[in-house]
Amino acid sequence: MALADPAGFELAASLVGLVAEELRGTTADISSVLEQRSELIRLVPQLAERAGLVGDALPADAVVDAASAVRCRELGGTGHRGRPANA
């Protein structure tokens, strides 16, 4: 995507970052990340608008799922018990 659509890639990365930041401030465990999915999907347009990001080509659910994966990884939810999340 980065080579084919640099602007789209930049938008996607920015939106995922915004949602991940929202999750960092509101979640302390994986179950709370998963519980917020529907709410965050509705919130994506507002987060984008507040950040001055324009474009609705990306599905909000894909943005939220990517950000949720980032946050779950940060919380150690890689599925590899006994290994550090950054290994």
Summary of the structure (lengths in Angstrom):
residues: 87
radius of gyration: 13.7
end to end distance: 26.3
largest distance: 41.7
contacts: 223
relative contact order: 0.19
helix: 64%
strand: 0%
